[in-house]
Amino acid sequence: MRLWLDERYLSGLLIGGNRKDRWPAARRWMYALAAPLIPIVILRRTAPSVRAALRHKRLPRFTMAALVAGAVVRTCGEVVGYLAGARASDEERMEEYELHKVKYTAAAR
């Protein structure tokens, strides 16, 4: 669980850091202040997939809670990225997760 939350945080951090490099400060602050709305946007984007999955079968227990938690944690990372940016070590950690996903799954343990 800790590694998954770290991956979600890093995902947001790198998105926010990338935007920090491209966006003017006023736009970044506006997004940071509107951060409570970001999880709603993320969840709305996942809603069609969730509905499709529900049409075919029941979702595993706590799936919805995990989606909400993941969206909130990603948003926290995004806000930090908007305001402080990301470091090279953050990108390296994310690359580790992306390149070696199987190593970090519960089934691999």
C-alpha positions as CSV (number, residue, x, y, z in Angstrom):
1,M,0.0,0.0,0.0
2,R,2.8,2.4,0.9
3,L,4.5,1.9,-2.4
4,W,1.3,2.4,-4.3
5,L,0.6,5.6,-2.5
6,D,4.2,6.8,-3.2
7,E,3.7,6.0,-6.9
8,R,0.4,8.0,-6.9
9,Y,2.1,11.0,-5.1
10,L,5.1,10.9,-7.6
11,S,2.7,10.8,-10.5
12,G,1.1,14.0,-9.3
13,L,4.4,15.6,-8.4
14,L,5.9,15.0,-11.8
15,I,2.7,16.3,-13.6
16,G,2.8,19.4,-11.4
17,G,6.6,19.9,-11.8
18,N,6.3,19.6,-15.5
19,R,3.5,22.3,-15.5
20,K,5.6,24.4,-13.2
21,D,8.3,24.5,-15.9
22,R,5.8,25.6,-18.6
23,W,3.1,27.6,-16.8
24,P,3.2,31.1,-15.4
25,A,3.1,31.5,-11.6
26,A,-0.4,32.9,-11.6
27,R,-1.8,29.8,-13.4
28,R,0.0,27.4,-11.1
29,W,-1.3,29.3,-8.0
30,M,-4.8,29.2,-9.4
31,Y,-4.6,25.4,-9.8
32,A,-3.0,25.0,-6.4
33,L,-5.9,26.9,-4.8
34,A,-8.4,24.9,-6.8
35,A,-6.8,21.7,-5.7
36,P,-9.9,20.4,-3.7
37,L,-11.6,20.1,-7.1
38,I,-8.9,18.1,-8.8
39,P,-9.9,14.7,-7.3
40,I,-13.4,15.3,-8.5
41,V,-12.1,15.8,-12.1
42,I,-9.9,12.7,-11.8
43,L,-12.8,10.6,-10.5
44,R,-15.2,11.9,-13.2
45,R,-12.6,10.8,-15.8
46,T,-12.5,7.3,-14.4
47,A,-16.3,7.0,-14.0
48,P,-17.0,5.5,-17.5
49,S,-14.4,2.8,-16.9
50,V,-15.9,2.0,-13.4
51,R,-19.4,1.9,-14.9
52,A,-18.2,-0.5,-17.7
53,A,-16.6,-2.7,-15.1
54,L,-19.7,-2.8,-13.0
55,R,-21.8,-3.8,-16.0
56,H,-19.7,-6.9,-16.3
57,K,-19.0,-7.8,-12.7
58,R,-18.8,-6.6,-9.2
59,L,-15.7,-4.6,-8.3
60,P,-13.4,-5.9,-5.6
61,R,-14.1,-4.6,-2.1
62,F,-12.5,-1.2,-1.4
63,T,-12.0,-0.4,-5.1
64,M,-13.9,2.9,-4.8
65,A,-12.1,3.8,-1.6
66,A,-8.8,3.1,-3.4
67,L,-9.8,5.3,-6.4
68,V,-10.7,8.2,-4.1
69,A,-7.5,7.8,-2.0
70,G,-5.3,7.6,-5.1
71,A,-6.9,10.7,-6.5
72,V,-6.4,12.7,-3.3
73,V,-2.8,11.6,-2.9
74,R,-2.0,12.3,-6.6
75,T,-3.5,15.8,-6.1
76,C,-1.3,16.4,-3.1
77,G,1.7,15.6,-5.2
78,E,0.4,17.8,-8.0
79,V,0.1,20.8,-5.7
80,V,3.6,20.3,-4.4
81,G,4.8,20.1,-8.0
82,Y,3.0,23.3,-9.0
83,L,4.6,25.2,-6.2
84,A,8.0,23.6,-5.6
85,G,8.7,21.5,-8.7
86,A,10.1,18.0,-8.8
87,R,13.6,16.7,-8.4
88,A,15.6,14.4,-10.6
89,S,15.4,11.8,-7.8
90,D,11.6,11.9,-8.0
91,E,11.8,11.1,-11.7
92,E,14.2,8.3,-11.0
93,R,11.8,6.8,-8.3
94,M,8.9,7.0,-10.7
95,E,11.0,5.3,-13.5
96,E,11.8,2.5,-11.1
97,Y,8.1,1.9,-10.5
98,E,7.3,2.1,-14.2
99,L,10.1,-0.1,-15.4
100,H,9.7,-2.8,-12.7
101,K,5.9,-2.8,-12.0
102,V,5.7,-6.5,-11.4
103,K,8.3,-6.3,-8.7
104,Y,6.0,-3.9,-6.8
105,T,2.7,-5.8,-7.1
106,A,1.2,-7.8,-4.3
107,A,1.2,-11.0,-6.5
108,A,5.0,-10.8,-6.9
109,R,5.6,-11.0,-3.1
